[in-house]
Amino acid sequence: MSQQALIFIDLETTGTRATRDRITEIAALKVVEGQITERWVSLIDPGVAIPPFISRLTGIHDEMVAGAPSFAQVAPALREWLSDGRLVAHNARFDAGFLRNAFKRAGLDYRPEVLCTLRISRRLEPQQRQHNLKALLSRFAIDSRRSHRAEDDADALWQLWQVWQQRFDGETWQAALAQEHQHKNLPANLDSDIIADLPSAPGVYLFYGHNRLPLYVGKSINLRNRVKGHFQRDHQDDKAMRMLQQIQHVEWEETAGDLGAQLREAQLIKELMPIMNRQLRRQGRLKTWYWGEGEHAPTLAGSAVLANAEPGQCFGLFRNAAEAKQALRTLCDEHKLCAQVLGLDKGKGRCFKQQLGKCLGACCQKESLEAHTARAQMALERLKVDAWPWPGRIVIRERSARTRRSAYHAVDHWCYLGSAETLAKAKRIKGAAPQFDVDTYRILNRFLRDAEAHRLTITAL
């Protein structure tokens, strides 16, 4: 280690969201050449109410901070005080994230170098299961008067640092610090060796938490860059901060290209239901407007109808009936269609909107049903759901221009059944009865519209 000052720091806050919650207490010890040279300890008025459960945890309540300075008031002096040191904290991303956001709100830039004692502990004693501060203090018989108070925790952290230096030989200690510097952006509970093995290839990746709880599934054409990119946004993204605090394991699957990655991502999200994925989680029973031949109005139907519908008979994909009806009402207003004729409103004869000039009169024979039907179908055209254009199952061959790797994706009526390394194996993939999935539909529709550009070859079975 150089003689750069080490600043052992701990913060107490109103919550865990670095962009929205506020600091209530700061304690920092400046250590130079193994000696504490200065201390900075202060309560901070967060400017917001401290939640009761936080007060019970830390003992800090609104009355205690009422006369304390705000962070903006101490920011210039604190920024100067911190400027020549490297932060040492337990789960350092948390403290650094709060400080960066607090200084930013005060109009100051702060991007500290950090050493995370949680990560260092995992490297020094990988055989141990517990690496939280309470467990470490108990393991090394370090006394701390009050947990969750900033000065006591900062003092305890400095004592832990000294115990480590005494307990481990110089080579082991310096290796742990070197690894910490090299992998400073990784989540505290994640083994750095896992990330080192990530390929720069297309595929899907899976983040897991404690007890292999699925946290997040993602995809990329470059797995290595994408996964590492997750670890650099936590100071400005509360969701990223929450996820990074929980990640303990990463897995990945390589694919031949982007299509395979997107199909597999959608499939895994629906199978595993990761807590941090929302966009592609199973969307219940989708609704669509089905317009049968010879009918003057569409019928609200479930997505199962899509498997057998003829081209041009289904319009829109909606999460529920209310959303579907609102979409059709919007088209009625835009094109002066009759909501009564289309079955949205009850009644007979002249409708109320026709009296206002907002309906051309299909309800009272001022417009023929044939003309109204043609206009309505034209208005719905922009919502048209493409019908499955093949008589049955197909296999899509995807080829990688860079690696020359191929994969064969079995698909039936917009339903992804799985992938294989050869056409023969893909033909033998057994899947359940096709169940329409809006995410898979959108992915396949986008790629198949320009199959040649995506280096795709389609075999109908």
QUICOR-V211799 format. One record per pair of residues at least 6 apart in sequence whose C-alpha atoms are under 7 Angstrom apart, sorted by the first residue. I is the first residue (numbers start at 0). J is the second residue. Records with the same first field share a line. If there is no record, write none. Layout:
I=J / J
This chain:
2=31 / 32
3=84
4=29 / 30 / 31 / 83 / 84 / 85
5=29 / 30 / 31 / 84 / 85 / 86 / 87
6=27 / 28 / 29 / 30 / 84 / 85 / 86 / 87
7=27 / 28 / 29 / 86 / 87 / 88 / 153 / 156 / 157
8=26 / 27 / 28 / 86 / 87 / 88 / 153
9=25 / 26 / 27 / 88 / 94 / 149 / 152 / 153
10=22 / 24 / 25 / 26 / 94 / 149
11=22 / 23 / 24 / 25 / 148 / 149
12=20 / 21 / 22 / 23 / 24
13=20 / 21 / 22 / 23 / 49 / 50 / 53
14=20
16=237
17=96 / 97 / 100 / 234 / 237
18=100 / 235 / 237
21=45
22=43 / 45
23=42 / 43 / 44 / 45
24=41 / 42 / 43 / 149
25=40 / 41 / 42 / 149
26=39 / 40 / 41 / 149 / 150 / 153
27=38 / 39 / 40 / 153
28=35 / 37 / 38 / 39 / 153
29=35 / 36 / 37 / 38
30=36
40=150
42=64 / 67
43=64 / 67 / 68 / 69 / 70
44=64 / 65 / 67 / 68 / 69
45=69
48=61
49=60 / 61
54=60
56=147
57=147 / 148
71=105
74=102 / 105
85=111 / 112 / 113
86=111 / 112 / 113 / 114
87=113 / 114 / 115 / 116
88=114 / 115 / 116
89=115 / 116 / 117 / 132
90=115 / 116 / 117 / 187
91=113 / 114 / 115
96=234
99=109 / 110
102=108 / 109
114=179
117=130 / 131 / 187
118=187 / 188
119=175 / 179
120=130
121=130
122=175
123=175
136=142
141=155
143=151 / 155
144=151
145=151
146=152
164=172
182=191
184=230 / 231
185=230
186=230 / 243 / 244 / 246
188=246 / 247
189=246 / 247 / 248
197=222 / 223
198=222 / 223
199=221 / 222 / 223
200=220 / 221 / 222 / 253
201=219 / 220 / 221 / 222 / 253 / 254 / 255 / 256 / 257 / 260
202=218 / 219 / 220 / 222 / 252 / 253 / 254 / 260
203=217 / 218 / 219 / 251 / 252 / 253 / 260 / 264
204=216 / 217 / 218 / 250 / 251 / 252
205=215 / 216 / 217 / 249 / 250 / 251
206=213 / 214 / 215 / 216 / 246 / 248 / 249 / 250
207=213 / 214 / 246 / 247 / 248 / 249
208=214 / 245 / 246 / 247 / 248
209=247
213=271 / 273 / 274
214=273 / 274 / 275
215=273 / 274 / 275 / 276
216=264 / 268 / 273 / 276
217=264
218=260 / 261 / 264
219=225 / 260
220=256 / 257
232=239
233=239 / 240
234=240
254=260
255=397 / 398 / 399 / 404 / 405 / 406
256=397 / 399
262=439
265=279 / 438 / 439
268=279 / 280
269=280 / 281
272=280
279=438
282=318
284=301 / 302 / 318
285=301 / 302 / 316 / 317 / 318 / 319
286=299 / 300 / 301 / 302 / 316 / 317 / 318 / 319 / 320 / 323
287=299 / 300 / 301 / 302 / 313 / 314 / 315 / 316 / 317
288=297 / 298 / 299 / 300 / 313 / 314 / 315
289=297 / 298 / 299 / 300 / 312 / 313 / 314
290=296 / 297 / 298 / 312 / 313
291=312
295=368 / 372
296=340 / 341
297=341
302=435
303=434 / 435
305=386
306=412 / 435
308=386
309=386
310=385 / 386
311=383
313=383 / 384
314=379 / 382 / 383 / 384
315=382 / 383 / 384
317=323
328=338
330=378
331=337 / 338
332=357
335=357 / 358 / 359
336=358 / 359 / 375
337=358 / 361 / 362
338=344
339=345 / 346 / 350 / 362
340=362
348=362 / 363
349=362 / 363
350=362
352=358
353=359 / 360
359=365 / 366
360=366
361=367 / 368 / 371
387=412 / 413
391=411 / 460
392=410 / 411 / 459 / 460
393=409 / 410 / 411 / 457 / 458 / 459 / 460
394=407 / 408 / 409 / 410 / 425 / 457 / 458 / 459
395=407 / 408 / 409 / 455 / 456 / 457 / 458
396=405 / 406 / 407 / 408 / 455 / 456 / 457
397=405 / 406 / 407 / 454 / 455 / 456
398=404 / 405 / 406 / 454 / 455
399=405
405=420
406=418 / 419 / 420 / 421
407=418 / 419 / 420 / 421 / 422 / 425
408=417 / 418 / 419 / 425
409=415 / 416 / 417 / 418 / 425
410=416
411=433
412=433
413=435 / 439 / 440
414=433 / 434 / 435 / 436 / 439
415=439
416=430
417=428
418=425
419=425
446=453
